[in-house]
Amino acid sequence: MSFEPTIPSTGLTGWAFLQATYDRQFEHFNKDPILERDNEYFMENISKVKTAEDLVSDYRLLDVALNAFGLASEIDSKAMIQKVLEDGSEADDALANKLGDDRWIDFTNAFGFGPGLVPVTGLTYRMQEIADKNVVQSFEDAVGQQDVSMQISLYAERELVDLVTFDDEGEELSITGQWLNIIGQPQLQTMMQTALGLPSDLALLDIDQQVGIMQDAAKKRFGSDDLTMFSDPEQLTKLVNTYLARTELDAYSGSTSSGALALSLLQA
């Protein structure tokens, strides 16, 4: 990319600058000629794709499709990608449901190649949504090249509220379901654990134990374990700022995370 986002410092100071200049920086980034050509190619050719094999066989199309969901690093895993697309997500044993990362579920749902489904690659508005997501994700990736914590913060501002409010059928999530969705998104899991002062090794525990520990920590830190509280902009800002402050502190003091610390949380 010819335009690199400007982030003058780390932590809350750098975040404040990025927030204040986001619209201008994003506008410049959106005009990147490589990005424009890739999206133009995607929109001109995606309607010709009728099967999962068609998509994985076209590197440029697949690159845009994967990047829109933050999965660009997986582009060489073509057999797995094709299997994810062909399985869909409705069956419990579908590959997307087994990978432990909900981005794969969003990815396969976006194209409709699963059993009994009709591909939606011919619906211009649906494919334009993917092209637009590619731009946003690319900008966040560029931010991440300079500061990963700010990339995660941008992602949280964009996705967190939707992820903890409704399931794929549009039904309101239970509180447990909210936390499972957080754990299913690696970036948000990292953010939440850091903001709550929990060790990264928490992920080694049984998922029910993880949920319980995170819920208890949220009640102490934010006064509730109901994640829909972050639909309040002030609460979301508090979460992001806490995460960034803790990340900056950890960078200076060194990580204290350990398997023993994760175990101690259960024993406390």
C-alpha positions as CSV (number, residue, x, y, z in Angstrom):
1,M,0.0,0.0,0.0
2,S,1.3,3.5,-0.8
3,F,-0.4,5.2,2.2
4,E,0.6,4.2,5.7
5,P,-1.5,5.4,8.6
6,T,0.1,7.9,10.9
7,I,0.3,7.0,14.6
8,P,2.8,9.3,16.4
9,S,2.9,7.3,19.7
10,T,1.7,4.2,21.5
11,G,-1.1,3.9,24.1
12,L,-3.8,6.4,24.8
13,T,-2.0,9.4,23.3
14,G,-1.6,7.6,19.9
15,W,-5.1,6.3,20.1
16,A,-6.5,9.8,20.6
17,F,-4.6,11.0,17.6
18,L,-5.8,8.1,15.4
19,Q,-9.4,8.7,16.5
20,A,-9.2,12.4,15.7
21,T,-7.7,11.8,12.3
22,Y,-9.4,8.6,11.4
23,D,-11.8,9.9,8.7
24,R,-9.1,11.8,6.9
25,Q,-6.6,9.0,7.0
26,F,-9.2,6.4,6.0
27,E,-10.2,8.5,3.0
28,H,-6.6,8.7,1.8
29,F,-6.1,5.0,2.3
30,N,-9.3,4.2,0.4
31,K,-7.7,5.8,-2.7
32,D,-4.8,3.4,-2.8
33,P,-4.5,2.3,-6.4
34,I,-3.7,-1.4,-5.6
35,L,-6.7,-1.6,-3.2
36,E,-8.9,0.0,-5.8
37,R,-7.8,-2.4,-8.5
38,D,-8.3,-5.4,-6.3
39,N,-11.8,-4.4,-5.3
40,E,-12.7,-3.5,-9.0
41,Y,-11.5,-7.0,-10.0
42,F,-13.5,-8.6,-7.3
43,M,-16.7,-6.8,-8.2
44,E,-16.3,-7.4,-11.9
45,N,-15.6,-11.1,-11.6
46,I,-17.3,-12.5,-8.4
47,S,-20.7,-13.0,-10.1
48,K,-19.0,-15.6,-12.4
49,V,-18.2,-17.7,-9.3
50,K,-20.7,-20.5,-9.0
51,T,-19.0,-22.9,-6.7
52,A,-16.5,-22.9,-3.8
53,E,-13.9,-24.4,-6.1
54,D,-14.4,-21.5,-8.5
55,L,-13.6,-19.1,-5.7
56,V,-10.5,-20.8,-4.4
57,S,-9.2,-21.2,-7.9
58,D,-9.0,-17.4,-8.5
59,Y,-6.2,-16.1,-6.2
60,R,-7.2,-12.4,-6.6
61,L,-10.8,-13.1,-5.8
62,L,-9.9,-15.3,-2.8
63,D,-7.5,-12.7,-1.5
64,V,-10.2,-10.0,-1.3
65,A,-12.7,-12.5,0.1
66,L,-10.4,-13.7,2.9
67,N,-9.0,-10.4,3.8
68,A,-12.5,-8.9,4.2
69,F,-12.9,-11.3,7.2
70,G,-9.3,-10.9,8.5
71,L,-8.3,-14.3,7.2
72,A,-5.8,-13.3,4.5
73,S,-2.9,-15.3,6.1
74,E,-4.8,-18.5,5.3
75,I,-4.8,-18.0,1.6
76,D,-2.5,-21.0,0.9
77,S,-4.8,-23.4,2.8
78,K,-7.0,-23.8,-0.3
79,A,-8.2,-27.3,0.5
80,M,-9.4,-26.2,3.9
81,I,-11.0,-23.0,2.6
82,Q,-12.9,-25.0,0.0
83,K,-14.1,-27.4,2.7
84,V,-15.2,-24.5,4.9
85,L,-17.2,-23.0,2.0
86,E,-18.8,-26.3,0.9
87,D,-19.8,-27.3,4.5
88,G,-21.5,-24.1,5.3
89,S,-22.2,-23.5,9.0
90,E,-25.7,-25.0,9.6
91,A,-24.5,-28.5,10.6
92,D,-22.7,-28.9,14.0
93,D,-20.0,-30.9,12.3
94,A,-19.3,-28.3,9.6
95,L,-15.6,-27.4,9.5
96,A,-16.3,-23.7,10.1
97,N,-17.9,-24.6,13.5
98,K,-14.9,-26.7,14.5
99,L,-12.1,-24.2,13.9
100,G,-12.7,-22.2,17.0
101,D,-12.7,-18.9,15.2
102,D,-16.1,-17.3,14.3
103,R,-14.6,-15.4,11.4
104,W,-14.7,-18.7,9.4
105,I,-18.5,-18.9,10.1
106,D,-19.0,-15.3,8.8
107,F,-16.8,-16.1,5.8
108,T,-18.8,-19.2,4.7
109,N,-22.1,-17.5,5.4
110,A,-21.2,-14.6,3.2
111,F,-21.1,-16.7,0.0
112,G,-23.8,-19.4,0.4
113,F,-22.1,-22.5,-0.9
114,G,-23.2,-24.7,1.9
115,P,-25.6,-27.7,1.5
116,G,-29.0,-26.7,0.4
117,L,-28.1,-23.0,-0.1
118,V,-28.1,-20.9,-3.1
119,P,-24.8,-19.0,-3.8
120,V,-25.2,-15.2,-3.4
121,T,-22.2,-14.2,-5.5
122,G,-24.6,-12.8,-8.1
123,L,-26.1,-10.3,-5.6
124,T,-24.2,-7.1,-6.2
125,Y,-25.1,-5.5,-2.9
126,R,-23.9,-8.5,-0.9
127,M,-20.6,-8.6,-2.8
128,Q,-20.2,-4.9,-2.4
129,E,-20.4,-5.4,1.4
130,I,-17.5,-7.7,1.2
131,A,-15.5,-5.3,-1.0
132,D,-16.2,-2.5,1.5
133,K,-15.1,-4.8,4.4
134,N,-11.9,-5.5,2.5
135,V,-11.1,-1.8,2.6
136,V,-11.8,-1.4,6.3
137,Q,-9.9,-4.6,7.2
138,S,-7.0,-3.5,5.0
139,F,-6.8,-0.2,6.8
140,E,-7.0,-1.9,10.2
141,D,-4.2,-4.3,9.1
142,A,-2.1,-1.3,8.1
143,V,-2.7,0.2,11.6
144,G,-1.7,-3.1,13.0
145,Q,1.6,-3.0,11.3
146,Q,2.5,-0.1,13.6
147,D,0.5,-1.0,16.7
148,V,-1.5,-4.2,17.1
149,S,-3.4,-3.0,20.1
150,M,-4.9,-0.1,18.1
151,Q,-5.9,-2.5,15.3
152,I,-7.7,-4.6,17.9
153,S,-9.3,-1.5,19.3
154,L,-10.6,-0.4,15.9
155,Y,-12.0,-3.9,15.4
156,A,-13.7,-3.8,18.7
157,E,-15.4,-0.5,18.0
158,R,-16.6,-1.9,14.7
159,E,-17.8,-5.4,15.7
160,L,-18.1,-5.9,19.5
161,V,-21.7,-4.6,20.0
162,D,-23.2,-6.6,17.2
163,L,-21.4,-9.8,18.3
164,V,-22.7,-9.6,21.8
165,T,-26.3,-8.6,21.0
166,F,-27.8,-11.1,18.5
167,D,-27.0,-14.6,17.2
168,D,-27.0,-15.6,13.5
169,E,-30.8,-16.0,13.6
170,G,-31.4,-12.5,15.0
171,E,-32.3,-13.8,18.5
172,E,-31.0,-12.0,21.6
173,L,-28.0,-13.8,23.1
174,S,-27.9,-15.0,26.6
175,I,-25.1,-13.7,28.8
176,T,-23.2,-17.0,28.4
177,G,-23.7,-16.7,24.6
178,Q,-22.2,-13.2,24.6
179,W,-19.0,-14.4,26.3
180,L,-18.8,-17.5,24.0
181,N,-18.9,-15.1,21.0
182,I,-16.1,-13.1,22.5
183,I,-14.0,-16.2,23.0
184,G,-14.8,-17.1,19.4
185,Q,-13.1,-13.9,18.1
186,P,-9.4,-14.0,18.8
187,Q,-8.9,-10.3,18.7
188,L,-11.8,-9.6,21.1
189,Q,-10.7,-12.4,23.4
190,T,-7.3,-10.8,23.6
191,M,-8.8,-7.4,24.3
192,M,-11.2,-8.6,27.0
193,Q,-8.6,-10.7,28.8
194,T,-6.1,-7.8,28.8
195,A,-8.7,-5.2,29.9
196,L,-9.9,-7.5,32.7
197,G,-6.3,-8.1,33.9
198,L,-6.5,-11.8,33.1
199,P,-3.5,-13.9,31.8
200,S,-3.3,-15.0,28.2
201,D,-2.9,-18.6,29.5
202,L,-6.6,-18.4,30.5
203,A,-7.3,-19.9,27.0
204,L,-5.7,-23.2,28.1
205,L,-8.6,-23.8,30.5
206,D,-11.9,-25.4,29.7
207,I,-14.2,-23.0,27.9
208,D,-16.8,-23.0,30.6
209,Q,-14.1,-22.1,33.2
210,Q,-12.9,-19.3,30.9
211,V,-16.4,-17.9,30.7
212,G,-16.9,-18.1,34.4
213,I,-13.6,-16.3,35.2
214,M,-14.2,-13.6,32.6
215,Q,-17.7,-13.0,33.9
216,D,-16.5,-12.6,37.5
217,A,-13.7,-10.3,36.4
218,A,-16.2,-8.1,34.3
219,K,-18.5,-7.7,37.3
220,K,-15.6,-6.4,39.4
221,R,-14.2,-4.2,36.6
222,F,-17.3,-2.9,34.9
223,G,-20.1,-3.7,37.4
224,S,-21.8,-6.2,35.1
225,D,-21.1,-9.3,33.1
226,D,-23.8,-8.4,30.5
227,L,-21.7,-7.3,27.5
228,T,-24.6,-5.4,25.9
229,M,-23.5,-2.6,28.3
230,F,-20.9,-1.7,25.7
231,S,-23.7,-0.5,23.4
232,D,-23.3,2.6,25.6
233,P,-20.5,4.6,23.8
234,E,-19.1,5.7,27.2
235,Q,-18.8,2.1,28.4
236,L,-17.2,1.0,25.1
237,T,-14.7,3.9,25.4
238,K,-13.9,2.8,28.9
239,L,-13.2,-0.7,27.7
240,V,-11.0,0.4,24.9
241,N,-9.1,2.8,27.1
242,T,-8.6,0.2,29.8
243,Y,-7.3,-2.2,27.3
244,L,-4.8,0.3,25.7
245,A,-3.6,1.4,29.1
246,R,-3.0,-2.1,30.3
247,T,-1.3,-3.0,27.0
248,E,1.1,-0.1,27.3
249,L,1.8,-0.9,31.0
250,D,2.5,-4.5,30.1
251,A,4.9,-3.4,27.4
252,Y,7.0,-1.6,30.0
253,S,6.7,-3.9,32.9
254,G,6.8,-7.3,31.1
255,S,4.2,-10.0,31.0
256,T,3.3,-11.8,34.2
257,S,1.1,-14.3,32.5
258,S,1.7,-17.9,33.3
259,G,0.0,-21.2,33.5
260,A,0.3,-21.0,37.3
261,L,-1.5,-17.7,37.4
262,A,-4.3,-19.1,35.3
263,L,-4.7,-22.0,37.7
264,S,-4.6,-19.6,40.7
265,L,-7.7,-17.8,39.3
266,L,-9.7,-21.0,39.7
267,Q,-8.4,-21.5,43.2
268,A,-9.1,-17.9,44.4
